[in-house]
Amino acid sequence: MKTFPTLLSGILLGLMLLSCQKFVAIKKNSSQAFLVTAEDCQLMLDNYTTMNTGYPLDGEISSDDYYITDASYQLASIPQEEKNLYTWNPSAQRMSAVPNWLNPYKTVYNANLVLQTLDKLQGKGDDPVLLNNLRGAALFYRAYCFWNIAQLYARPYRAATARQDPGIPLRLDADINGTSVRGSVQDTYDRILQDLHEAVNLLANTSSIATRPNRRAAFAMLSRTYLSMGDYPNALINANAALQINNQLLDYNSADVNKHSDRPFQRFHIEVIFHTINYNQSFAPVAGPILSTGFGGFNNVAKIDPVLAASYAPNDLRSKVFIKENFNDMGEPDGTFRFSGNYEPAFFATLFTGLAVDEIYLIRAECYARTGNQDAAMQDLNALLSKRWLTGTYTNMTAATADEALTKVLVERRKELLMRGLRWSDLRRLNKSIIRKVTSGATPNQTITTYTLPAGDPRYTLLFPKEVMDNSSMDQNIR
């Protein structure tokens, strides 16, 4: 675990909790004077709580890998704004900027402060390799946060309209009193790509711990970004580059498949390229498809989609590692399922959202399929799945066409990357529709309400939090 000096940590925490003004709710004060050396910069980037935790969760609330029972939906303990997100209410909006907006922008602020300090240190005797690595890490964090914010608050990338579609504020300096301005979607992705490409040329191939960025993580994030843009040739190039550095997969035969185990993985295992977790609003003592207060872990309010749960074959170890049965008060299975495959071994609502080798295999396989190479796509898919099935039981998949290969890859992508914070981005880029039904009232006078999120709907872009709109002059996303 990374450490951070008490004095500097306390000052920065104070900064980050000040009243919400401008775009990140941080006011300028003299604490910047404490960041004067390369060591200070490293300590800033090693602040695990700010740099690696608290990533957005509203994409998971809005996605389709889980459902809320009718009785649970009626609970007063579930905030109305989360019910609105769950049913894609056109007016669904967070009142507070925390966590989905403020938390990643705190990380952007820290990254910008490091970059500003490093500019002042150039030519003053510090090890150039150290300075380059620090700069690369700061650029990586900034790009990583911008991408996560864009998946919620900018329209999905479409090349034909990206220069006109509104993006997100791109804060590139540490002046927290500056005015926030929305660039275009093209501006947003251009900046993400520019930062990541520069980071690739500055970072070391690997790092001592998965909470620190490295070149492999930058290549992996480039592949994720290009995939979300539909730029498959470049996603393929960068997936290849990441896997050339290290392509080790974890054999799930070594994972804890006990039916009662909700922590089957060790933290920072061999597949983890870069470690982040989402924001935790629930302190539930059980693991599950846990998203936030009400929508998760506590009494397993959220349940895994039963069709998805049934899609895992018996010898597919993910059926035991990722999915567990829920039990009623009598200790009997109640026919519903919870998620237990978190790469963050916690009994709390903190889900791993970082970069891992399995995702990069799936990106490369998808890109091979989309560029007409079904054999290579199947080779990657089989390499992954052979590590997921009970030893000696897996039979390699084949595909006669690239379209058939793509279909199989996308099916396995959903099953493999369950609850990783990626499904919402996938739904957006794949132009999918979702339907939910919510029942209210007692039998026989029940009312069933059907909620639909059509492909390409404006609601695939969430509204900026009210607190952000109240403290800025930016235009809100359309409905």
C-alpha positions in Angstrom: 0.0 0.0 0.0 1.3 3.4 -0.8 1.9 6.0 1.9 1.7 9.8 2.2 3.1 12.2 4.7 0.7 13.3 7.4 1.3 17.0 7.0 0.9 17.1 3.2 -2.0 14.6 3.3 -3.9 16.7 5.8 -3.4 19.9 3.9 -4.5 18.4 0.7 -7.5 16.7 2.3 -8.5 20.1 3.7 -8.2 21.6 0.2 -10.4 18.9 -1.3 -13.2 19.3 1.3 -13.7 23.0 0.8 -17.0 24.3 -0.5 -18.0 23.6 -4.1 -16.9 26.4 -6.4 -15.8 26.4 -10.0 -15.5 22.8 -11.3 -13.7 20.8 -8.7 -14.7 22.4 -5.4 -11.2 23.2 -4.4 -9.9 26.7 -3.5 -6.4 27.9 -4.0 -4.2 28.3 -0.9 -0.6 28.2 0.1 -0.4 24.4 0.3 1.0 24.4 -3.2 4.3 25.6 -1.6 4.7 22.2 -0.1 5.1 20.6 -3.5 8.6 21.7 -4.4 10.7 18.5 -5.0 10.5 15.4 -7.1 10.0 13.4 -3.8 7.0 15.6 -3.1 5.6 14.8 -6.5 6.1 11.1 -5.9 4.3 11.3 -2.6 1.5 13.2 -4.2 1.0 10.6 -6.8 1.3 7.8 -4.2 -1.7 9.1 -2.3 -3.7 5.9 -2.7 -7.0 7.3 -1.4 -7.1 10.2 -3.8 -5.4 8.8 -6.9 -6.7 5.2 -6.9 -10.0 5.1 -5.1 -13.4 6.8 -5.4 -13.9 6.4 -9.2 -17.4 7.0 -10.6 -20.2 4.4 -10.0 -23.3 5.8 -11.7 -22.5 3.9 -14.9 -22.9 0.7 -13.0 -26.2 1.9 -11.4 -27.4 2.6 -15.0 -26.2 -0.6 -16.7 -27.9 -4.0 -17.1 -25.8 -6.6 -15.4 -28.0 -6.6 -12.3 -31.6 -5.8 -11.2 -33.4 -4.6 -8.1 -36.3 -6.6 -6.8 -39.7 -4.9 -6.7 -39.8 -4.9 -3.0 -36.3 -3.5 -2.7 -37.1 -0.8 -5.2 -39.9 0.5 -2.9 -37.6 0.8 0.1 -37.4 4.3 1.5 -33.7 3.7 2.2 -32.9 3.8 -1.5 -32.3 7.5 -2.5 -34.8 8.8 -5.1 -31.9 10.0 -7.3 -30.6 6.5 -7.5 -34.0 5.1 -8.3 -34.1 7.7 -11.1 -30.7 6.6 -12.4 -31.9 2.9 -12.3 -35.0 3.6 -14.3 -33.3 6.2 -16.6 -35.7 8.9 -15.6 -35.0 11.9 -18.0 -34.6 14.1 -14.9 -32.2 11.7 -13.2 -29.5 13.9 -11.7 -27.1 13.8 -8.7 -27.6 16.7 -6.4 -24.0 16.5 -5.1 -20.8 16.7 -7.2 -19.5 13.9 -4.9 -18.4 11.3 -5.9 -18.9 10.9 -9.7 -17.6 14.4 -10.6 -15.6 15.7 -7.8 -13.5 12.7 -7.0 -11.9 12.2 -10.4 -11.4 15.9 -10.8 -9.5 15.9 -7.5 -7.2 13.4 -9.1 -6.9 15.7 -12.2 -6.0 18.6 -9.9 -3.2 16.6 -8.2 -1.9 15.5 -11.6 -1.8 19.0 -12.8 -0.1 20.2 -9.7 2.6 17.6 -10.2 3.0 18.5 -13.8 3.4 22.2 -12.9 6.0 21.4 -10.2 7.9 19.1 -12.6 8.1 22.0 -15.2 9.9 24.0 -12.5 12.3 21.2 -11.7 13.6 20.7 -15.2 17.4 21.3 -15.5 17.9 21.6 -11.7 19.9 18.4 -11.1 17.2 15.8 -10.5 17.5 12.5 -12.2 15.8 12.9 -15.7 14.6 9.3 -15.6 12.8 10.0 -12.3 11.3 13.2 -13.6 10.1 11.6 -16.8 8.5 8.7 -14.9 6.7 11.2 -12.6 5.5 13.2 -15.6 4.3 10.1 -17.4 2.4 9.0 -14.3 0.7 12.4 -13.9 -0.3 12.4 -17.5 -1.7 8.9 -17.2 -3.8 9.8 -14.2 -5.2 12.9 -15.9 -6.1 10.9 -19.0 -7.5 8.0 -17.0 -9.8 10.4 -15.1 -10.9 12.3 -18.2 -11.9 9.0 -19.8 -13.9 7.9 -16.8 -15.7 11.2 -16.6 -16.4 11.2 -20.3 -18.2 7.8 -20.0 -20.8 9.5 -17.9 -21.1 13.1 -19.0 -20.0 13.3 -22.6 -21.8 11.8 -25.5 -20.5 8.5 -26.9 -17.7 9.1 -29.4 -19.1 9.2 -33.0 -16.5 10.4 -35.6 -19.2 12.1 -37.7 -20.4 14.4 -34.9 -17.5 14.4 -32.3 -16.4 17.9 -33.2 -19.9 19.3 -32.5 -21.0 17.1 -29.6 -20.2 18.7 -26.2 -17.5 17.0 -24.1 -16.3 17.6 -20.6 -14.2 20.4 -19.0 -10.5 19.7 -19.7 -8.6 21.3 -16.8 -4.9 21.3 -17.8 -3.4 23.4 -15.0 -3.6 23.7 -11.2 -5.4 27.0 -11.2 -8.6 25.9 -9.4 -10.1 29.4 -9.8 -10.1 29.2 -13.6 -13.4 29.0 -15.5 -14.6 25.7 -16.6 -15.5 25.4 -20.3 -16.8 22.4 -22.1 -14.8 21.3 -25.1 -16.2 19.0 -27.8 -16.2 15.2 -27.6 -13.3 15.4 -30.1 -11.4 17.7 -27.8 -11.9 15.3 -24.9 -10.6 12.3 -26.7 -7.8 14.1 -28.4 -6.5 15.2 -25.0 -6.9 11.8 -23.5 -4.9 10.3 -26.4 -2.3 13.0 -26.3 -1.6 12.5 -22.6 -1.5 8.7 -22.9 0.8 8.8 -25.9 3.2 11.1 -24.1 3.0 8.9 -21.0 4.0 5.8 -23.0 7.2 7.6 -24.0 8.1 8.6 -20.4 7.1 5.7 -18.2 9.0 2.5 -17.3 7.6 -0.7 -18.6 6.5 -1.9 -15.2 6.2 -0.5 -11.7 6.9 -1.9 -8.2 3.1 -2.0 -7.4 -0.1 -2.0 -9.4 -1.3 1.3 -7.9 1.5 3.1 -9.8 1.1 3.8 -13.6 3.6 2.3 -16.0 4.1 1.9 -19.8 2.0 -1.3 -19.9 -0.9 0.5 -18.2 -0.6 3.4 -20.7 -0.7 1.0 -23.6 -3.7 -0.8 -22.0 -5.5 2.5 -21.4 -4.8 3.6 -25.0 -6.4 0.3 -26.2 -9.4 0.9 -24.0 -9.8 4.4 -25.2 -9.5 3.6 -28.9 -12.0 0.8 -28.5 -14.5 3.2 -27.0 -13.9 5.4 -30.0 -14.5 2.6 -32.5 -10.9 2.9 -33.7 -10.1 -0.8 -33.9 -6.8 -0.7 -35.7 -5.3 1.6 -33.1 -6.9 -0.3 -30.2 -5.3 -3.5 -31.7 -1.8 -1.8 -31.9 -1.9 -0.8 -28.3 -3.4 -4.0 -27.0 -0.5 -5.8 -28.7 2.0 -3.4 -27.1 0.6 -4.0 -23.6 0.5 -7.8 -24.0 4.0 -7.8 -25.4 5.3 -6.4 -22.1 3.4 -9.0 -20.1 0.5 -11.3 -21.1 0.2 -13.6 -18.1 -3.3 -14.8 -17.2 -4.4 -16.1 -13.9 -5.5 -19.8 -13.9 -8.9 -19.8 -12.2 -8.2 -23.4 -11.1 -6.1 -21.8 -8.4 -8.9 -19.4 -7.3 -11.1 -20.1 -4.3 -14.2 -21.6 -5.8 -15.9 -22.4 -2.5 -19.6 -21.6 -2.8 -19.5 -19.4 0.2 -16.3 -17.5 -0.7 -16.9 -13.9 -1.7 -13.2 -13.0 -1.9 -11.6 -15.5 -4.4 -8.8 -13.3 -5.5 -5.7 -11.7 -3.9 -5.2 -8.0 -4.4 -2.7 -7.1 -7.1 -2.6 -10.6 -8.6 -0.7 -11.3 -11.9 -3.5 -10.0 -14.2 -3.8 -6.6 -12.5 -2.1 -4.0 -14.7 -3.3 -0.9 -12.9 -5.4 -0.9 -9.8 -8.4 1.4 -9.1 -11.7 0.9 -7.3 -15.0 2.8 -7.4 -16.5 5.0 -4.8 -18.1 3.2 -1.8 -21.3 4.6 -0.4 -22.2 1.3 1.4 -20.4 -0.2 4.3 -22.2 -3.5 3.9 -20.3 -6.5 5.5 -21.1 -8.8 2.5 -19.9 -8.9 -1.0 -22.3 -8.6 -3.9 -23.2 -6.6 -7.0 -22.8 -3.6 -4.7 -23.1 -0.1 -6.2 -24.0 2.4 -3.6 -26.3 2.9 -0.7 -29.4 0.8 -1.3 -28.2 -0.4 -4.7 -25.9 -3.1 -3.4 -24.4 -5.4 -0.9 -26.6 -4.9 2.1 -28.8 -8.0 2.2 -27.9 -8.4 -1.5 -30.5 -5.8 -2.6 -29.0 -6.0 -6.1 -29.1 -9.3 -7.9 -27.2 -10.5 -11.0 -29.3 -10.8 -14.1 -30.5 -14.4 -14.0 -30.1 -14.9 -17.8 -26.5 -13.7 -17.5 -25.9 -16.0 -14.5 -27.3 -18.9 -16.4 -25.0 -18.2 -19.4 -21.9 -19.7 -17.7 -21.4 -23.4 -18.4 -21.0 -25.8 -15.4 -17.3 -26.3 -16.1 -16.7 -22.6 -16.6 -15.1 -21.7 -13.2 -16.5 -18.2 -13.5 -19.9 -19.8 -12.7 -18.5 -20.5 -9.2 -16.0 -17.6 -8.8 -18.1 -14.7 -10.2 -21.6 -15.9 -9.3 -22.9 -17.1 -5.9 -26.4 -18.1 -4.9 -28.3 -16.0 -2.4 -30.1 -17.7 0.5 -33.3 -17.1 2.3 -33.8 -16.9 6.0 -34.0 -20.7 6.2 -30.5 -21.0 4.7 -31.9 -22.3 1.4 -31.1 -20.9 -2.1 -33.7 -18.4 -3.1 -33.1 -18.5 -6.9 -31.2 -15.3 -7.1 -27.5 -14.6 -7.5 -24.9 -12.1 -6.2 -21.5 -11.1 -7.6 -18.4 -12.5 -5.9 -15.7 -12.1 -8.6 -14.3 -8.8 -7.5 -10.6 -8.3 -8.2 -10.6 -6.1 -5.1 -10.8 -8.6 -2.2 -13.2 -6.6 0.0 -16.5 -7.3 1.8 -17.6 -3.8 0.9 -19.1 -1.9 -2.0 -15.7 -1.3 -3.6 -15.4 -2.8 -7.0 -12.2 -3.1 -9.1 -12.4 -0.8 -12.1 -8.8 -0.8 -13.1 -6.9 -2.4 -16.1 -6.2 -6.1 -16.2 -4.8 -8.5 -18.7 -8.1 -10.3 -19.4 -9.6 -7.1 -20.6 -6.7 -6.5 -23.0 -7.0 -10.0 -24.4 -10.7 -9.3 -25.1 -10.0 -5.9 -26.7 -7.4 -7.6 -29.0 -9.8 -10.4 -29.9 -12.6 -8.0 -30.7 -10.3 -5.9 -32.8 -9.1 -8.9 -34.7 -12.7 -9.9 -35.4 -13.6 -6.4 -36.5 -10.7 -6.3 -38.9 -11.5 -9.6 -40.5 -9.1 -12.0 -38.7 -11.4 -14.5 -37.0 -8.6 -17.0 -36.5 -6.6 -14.6 -34.4 -9.7 -13.5 -32.5 -10.5 -17.1 -31.6 -6.9 -17.8 -30.6 -7.0 -14.9 -28.1 -10.4 -15.9 -26.8 -9.3 -19.5 -26.4 -6.1 -18.5 -24.6 -8.3 -16.6 -22.1 -11.1 -19.2 -21.6 -8.7 -22.1 -21.2 -7.6 -20.4 -18.0 -11.2 -20.0 -16.8 -12.5 -23.6 -17.2 -11.9 -26.6 -15.1 -8.6 -28.2 -16.1 -9.0 -30.6 -19.0 -12.6 -29.7 -19.8 -12.3 -26.8 -22.2 -12.7 -27.3 -26.0 -11.4 -24.5 -28.2 -14.0 -22.4 -29.9 -14.0 -21.8 -33.7 -15.6 -19.3 -35.9 -16.2 -19.6 -39.7 -16.5 -15.8 -40.2 -15.3 -12.6 -38.6 -18.9 -11.8 -37.6 -19.3 -15.1 -35.8 -16.0 -14.5 -34.0 -17.2 -11.0 -33.0 -20.4 -12.3 -31.6 -18.6 -14.9 -29.5 -16.0 -12.4 -28.3 -18.7 -9.9 -27.2 -20.6 -12.6 -25.3 -17.5 -13.6 -23.4 -16.5 -10.0 -22.8 -19.7 -9.4 -20.9 -19.3 -12.6 -18.9 -15.6 -12.0 -18.1 -15.7 -8.3 -17.3 -18.8 -8.5 -15.0 -19.1 -5.6 -12.6 -15.8 -4.0 -13.7 -17.3 -0.6 -14.4 -17.1 -1.2 -18.2 -20.6 -2.3 -19.1 -22.1 1.2 -19.4 -19.3 2.2 -21.8 -19.9 -1.0 -23.8 -23.7 -0.3 -24.0 -22.9 3.2 -25.2 -20.4 2.2 -27.9 -22.3 -0.8 -29.1 -25.5 1.2 -29.4 -27.6 -1.2 -27.3 -31.2 -0.9 -25.9 -32.1 -1.9 -22.3 -35.6 -2.7 -20.8 -36.5 -2.9 -17.1 -39.8 -3.7 -15.4 -40.7 -2.6 -11.9 -43.7 -3.8 -10.0 -45.5 -1.7 -7.4 -48.5 -2.4 -5.2 -49.8 -5.6 -3.7 -51.5 -8.5 -5.4 -54.0 -8.5 -7.1 -53.7 -4.7 -7.8 -50.1 -4.7 -8.9 -48.9 -2.2 -11.4 -46.0 -3.1 -13.7 -44.1 -0.2 -15.2 -41.7 -0.9 -18.1 -38.7 1.4 -18.5 -36.8 1.5 -21.8 -33.5 3.0 -22.7 -33.4 2.9 -26.5 -30.1 2.7 -28.4 -28.7 6.1 -29.0 -30.9 7.8 -26.5 -29.7 11.1 -25.0 -30.0 9.5 -21.5 -26.9 7.5 -22.3 -25.2 10.7 -21.3 -25.9 11.6 -17.7 -26.9 15.0 -16.5 -24.1 17.1 -14.8 -24.7 17.1 -11.0 -26.8 20.0 -9.8 -24.0 21.3 -7.6 -21.8 21.6 -10.7 -24.5 23.5 -12.6 -25.2 25.8 -9.7 -21.5 26.8 -9.5 -20.8 27.2 -13.2 -22.1 28.7 -16.4 -21.7 25.5 -18.5 -24.6 24.1 -20.6 -26.4 21.1 -19.3 -26.6 17.9 -21.3 -29.8 17.7 -23.4 -32.8 15.6 -22.8 
